[in-house]
Each structure stands twice: as C-alpha cells, then as structure tokens.
Amino acid sequence: MKIELKHNIKNDKYTNYIYQAFDIQNKETSNVTIDANLEHLPKDWNIGVVYGGSGTGKTTILKNFFKKELNAYNFDYNKSLISNFDWLEPKDATFLLSSMGLSSVPTWLRPFHTLSNGEQYRASLAYMVGKANENEIILIDEYTSVVDRDVAKAMSNALQKYIRRTNKKIVLASCHFDIMEWLQPNWIYSPQKGRLEIASSRRQRPKIELEIFRCRYETWNLFKQYHYLSEDLNKACKCYLTLWNDKPVCFNAVLPLPSGTLKNAYRMSRTVVLPDFQGLGIGGCVSDYIAKLYVKDKKRFYAKTSNPALWNKRENSKNWRICDVQNNLEKIKKENEKSKQQRKVSISKSFECIANTNDINDEDLNIIRFKNEVYKNVAQNQISMF
C-alpha cells in the first residue's frame, strides 16, 4: 500500500524565493509518497511498532492504514488523578494504574499537572489504553519520546504485560529502538526500509543489573513522598539503597522485631520504588534479596503488608510462608482508641522468609553487618550525589 499526500501550494514571495534558490520545478503541488506495506500482519498479534526517525511518515501510517485517529486523553486538573478514570470502578482504576507501573498511592491522589513527566506519561497511557473500546486498535504516537531512556524501558515492560494480559491490540510509533526488547512487539515496520519484520515468539526481557548499598537515614528524603502509609521512618532502621544504571530506584528499611519471644528477628519496615521505575518487579526482588541476607546470617526475617498484590506474590512464593492475618478491623479501632500509637485500620498479612540461601555468599553479608560508626565517616556526602 502506498499513501499519497498531495497539497496545493499557495504561492507568495517566500515560496518564490525557494523555487529560485533551489531550482524547484513543481510550483503547484507538494507531493509525498509513503510506503505502508502492512498488508501481511500476523493473524494473532497484540503489539506492533512503526519505527523510524522524524519525518519518515510514522504518524501518517498510523492514521491512514488503520483508518482512525490517534488515541487521546483528557484530564481534569481540578481532580485527583484516579478520579479521572470515572468510567471504571475505583478498584479497577487502581488495577489499571498499577498495571501501567504507576502504583504510588500518593501519586493517585494528586492532580495530573503536578506529576513528573514519567508519571504523566504512564497516566496518559493508562487512560488511553483503559478507555479504548473492545476490539479497538489503540494508536499511540511519539511513544516514550519525552522520558528518560531507563524510564522508557520500565514503562514498556509494564505496558506489554498489561496489553498481553488483557489481549488488547496497540500500535506505537517511535523513533527509539532501545525499547524493543522491553516491549517485545509481535511486529515492527520501518517506513524507510518499507519492510515488515515479524518477531520470534520466544523472547525474554533483558536482565536488570542492580546495585544495593547501605545508605544514610537521610536518603529516605528521596523516597518518603511515595510511601502509601507515612513519611515517617524510625531512626533505628538500617537503610538500603538500590541503584540501576547509577540512578536511585528503590529504598528499603529494616527494623529489629520488638518481641520478647523471638531473638535475632527483624522485619521489613519500608519498601519504596520510585514511580518512574515501577512495573519491573524491582521492589519484590530487592526485598527478597535483603530478607535472604538476614536468613543467611542466622536471623529470622518477617514482612507485613496490606497490599493485596504483595499478598498474592508472597503466598505463591517458595521464599515466604504466611504466619499471621489481621482482619479484625473493629479490634484495631478499639486498640487505637486506647493507645497513642495509631495502627492502620486495614486487613494485613505477615510473612516469614523461609528462602533457600545457598546462592548467598558470606561476603554478601557485609552489607547488613556494616558498622554504622565507620559508615558515617566515609559517606557524609552521599545525598549530594542525587
């Protein structure tokens, strides 16, 4: 299929200058031909990409071959982000946003225009994908053009998982090739080459290499606004920072378990992944690794959460066993009335780490055995790095 674009030229002194300066012969019309050889798309597909540089006809192909306008979004700046998804039930809206990798509860409550570029892009994707009718092909132009490249990879991974899980169809126009192995498209079309490439069905997402360090308490300032429960953090916490490509992505805090019956027991107090890097499973992976370090060091390790997604993950994991369920909400309310310490009134589940630690080396334990007084002297300027 060839797409012919023809426009009549309205001549004036500017166009006449161009004719004379560049020896242009056709002074009546501007003609462009774009090859859209997409007639042989695979029968079953979920994700397609039209890839090429600026001016190669990507947008024109989306509109003309698929015969529809690009999908769009419309946010009310006076509403919280999640309130804009009012065609869905609240629970379904939270699932959709989380599926796009935007699972920060405080972010859901903010207006769209106050979000970062990465958060806005994920929110707009969630809106366009969620608003699409059944059997509609979703068309997205300039995909990930305005976000950091590591953010683009995380976003692409979250998007492809949701599209395949819900069996939707989406076509993305992009000038970036670095997202392909994260999107895992079924087909890629290049207007410059005029060639359609059908992808292999057996592919794996690239591995992510993370670095985990002990960090100062003040590092919490980078992450606290994204924690769903509280910005407070116990001063006794041991804090851990995770980097991906030298960027801070995840924060974990661990506390001794205050119990008269358990010795050498610890619990995960905080796990926060920055919104731009949600959707890759980093939080769960890092939490599991830190828990295994403590178990390897002959300590017991626990984690308590009211997040249903984490319930499901840990209940189906061989690394954790469920050890307590607190679902008597009336009892919690009464205890709060009697006590100065206010517990969150919600169903929560506690898990103990029972992971096999044969893959943990003794030298890996240095990160949890690090002496605070030594660390304080060698890392005074850590926060200024960010």
Secondary structure in CASP SS format (residue, H / E / C, confidence):
PFRMAT SS
TARGET T0000
AUTHOR 0000-0000-0000
METHOD secondary structure of the structure
MODEL  1
M C 1.00
K E 1.00
I E 1.00
E E 1.00
L E 1.00
K E 1.00
H E 1.00
N E 1.00
I C 1.00
K C 1.00
N C 1.00
D C 1.00
K H 1.00
Y H 1.00
T H 1.00
N H 1.00
Y H 1.00
I H 1.00
Y H 1.00
Q H 1.00
A H 1.00
F H 1.00
D C 1.00
I C 1.00
Q C 1.00
N C 1.00
K C 1.00
E C 1.00
T E 1.00
S E 1.00
N E 1.00
V E 1.00
T E 1.00
I E 1.00
D E 1.00
A C 1.00
N C 1.00
L C 1.00
E C 1.00
H C 1.00
L C 1.00
P C 1.00
K C 1.00
D C 1.00
W C 1.00
N C 1.00
I E 1.00
G E 1.00
V E 1.00
V E 1.00
Y E 1.00
G C 1.00
G C 1.00
S C 1.00
G C 1.00
T C 1.00
G C 1.00
K H 1.00
T H 1.00
T H 1.00
I H 1.00
L H 1.00
K H 1.00
N H 1.00
F H 1.00
F C 1.00
K C 1.00
K C 1.00
E C 1.00
L C 1.00
N C 1.00
A C 1.00
Y C 1.00
N C 1.00
F C 1.00
D C 1.00
Y C 1.00
N C 1.00
K C 1.00
S C 1.00
L H 1.00
I H 1.00
S H 1.00
N H 1.00
F C 1.00
D C 1.00
W C 1.00
L C 1.00
E C 1.00
P H 1.00
K H 1.00
D H 1.00
A H 1.00
T H 1.00
F H 1.00
L H 1.00
L H 1.00
S H 1.00
S H 1.00
M C 1.00
G C 1.00
L C 1.00
S C 1.00
S C 1.00
V H 1.00
P H 1.00
T H 1.00
W H 1.00
L C 1.00
R C 1.00
P C 1.00
F H 1.00
H H 1.00
T H 1.00
L C 1.00
S C 1.00
N H 1.00
G H 1.00
E H 1.00
Q H 1.00
Y H 1.00
R H 1.00
A H 1.00
S H 1.00
L H 1.00
A H 1.00
Y H 1.00
M H 1.00
V H 1.00
G H 1.00
K H 1.00
A C 1.00
N C 1.00
E C 1.00
N C 1.00
E C 1.00
I E 1.00
I E 1.00
L E 1.00
I E 1.00
D C 1.00
E C 1.00
Y C 1.00
T C 1.00
S C 1.00
V C 1.00
V C 1.00
D C 1.00
R H 1.00
D H 1.00
V H 1.00
A H 1.00
K H 1.00
A H 1.00
M H 1.00
S H 1.00
N H 1.00
A H 1.00
L H 1.00
Q H 1.00
K H 1.00
Y H 1.00
I H 1.00
R H 1.00
R H 1.00
T H 1.00
N C 1.00
K C 1.00
K E 1.00
I E 1.00
V E 1.00
L E 1.00
A E 1.00
S E 1.00
C C 1.00
H C 1.00
F C 1.00
D C 1.00
I C 1.00
M H 1.00
E H 1.00
W H 1.00
L H 1.00
Q C 1.00
P C 1.00
N C 1.00
W E 1.00
I E 1.00
Y E 1.00
S E 1.00
P C 1.00
Q C 1.00
K C 1.00
G C 1.00
R E 1.00
L E 1.00
E E 1.00
I E 1.00
A C 1.00
S C 1.00
S C 1.00
R C 1.00
R C 1.00
Q C 1.00
R C 1.00
P C 1.00
K C 1.00
I C 1.00
E C 1.00
L E 1.00
E E 1.00
I E 1.00
F E 1.00
R E 1.00
C E 1.00
R C 1.00
Y H 1.00
E H 1.00
T H 1.00
W H 1.00
N H 1.00
L H 1.00
F C 1.00
K H 1.00
Q H 1.00
Y H 1.00
H C 1.00
Y C 1.00
L C 1.00
S C 1.00
E C 1.00
D C 1.00
L C 1.00
N C 1.00
K C 1.00
A C 1.00
C C 1.00
K E 1.00
C E 1.00
Y E 1.00
L E 1.00
T E 1.00
L E 1.00
W E 1.00
N C 1.00
D C 1.00
K E 1.00
P E 1.00
V E 1.00
C E 1.00
F E 1.00
N E 1.00
A E 1.00
V E 1.00
L E 1.00
P E 1.00
L C 1.00
P C 1.00
S C 1.00
G C 1.00
T C 1.00
L C 1.00
K C 1.00
N C 1.00
A E 1.00
Y E 1.00
R E 1.00
M E 1.00
S E 1.00
R E 1.00
T E 1.00
V E 1.00
V E 1.00
L C 1.00
P H 1.00
D H 1.00
F H 1.00
Q C 1.00
G C 1.00
L C 1.00
G C 1.00
I H 1.00
G H 1.00
G H 1.00
C H 1.00
V H 1.00
S H 1.00
D H 1.00
Y H 1.00
I H 1.00
A H 1.00
K H 1.00
L H 1.00
Y H 1.00
V H 1.00
K H 1.00
D C 1.00
K C 1.00
K C 1.00
R E 1.00
F E 1.00
Y E 1.00
A E 1.00
K E 1.00
T E 1.00
S C 1.00
N C 1.00
P H 1.00
A H 1.00
L H 1.00
W H 1.00
N H 1.00
K H 1.00
R H 1.00
E H 1.00
N C 1.00
S C 1.00
K C 1.00
N C 1.00
W E 1.00
R E 1.00
I E 1.00
C E 1.00
D E 1.00
V E 1.00
Q E 1.00
N C 1.00
N C 1.00
L H 1.00
E H 1.00
K H 1.00
I H 1.00
K H 1.00
K H 1.00
E H 1.00
N H 1.00
E H 1.00
K H 1.00
S C 1.00
K C 1.00
Q C 1.00
Q C 1.00
R C 1.00
K C 1.00
V C 1.00
S C 1.00
I C 1.00
S E 1.00
K E 1.00
S E 1.00
F E 1.00
E E 1.00
C E 1.00
I C 1.00
A C 1.00
N C 1.00
T C 1.00
N C 1.00
D C 1.00
I C 1.00
N C 1.00
D H 1.00
E H 1.00
D H 1.00
L H 1.00
N H 1.00
I H 1.00
I H 1.00
R H 1.00
F C 1.00
K C 1.00
N H 1.00
E H 1.00
V H 1.00
Y H 1.00
K H 1.00
N H 1.00
V H 1.00
A C 1.00
Q C 1.00
N C 1.00
Q C 1.00
I H 1.00
S H 1.00
M H 1.00
F C 1.00
END
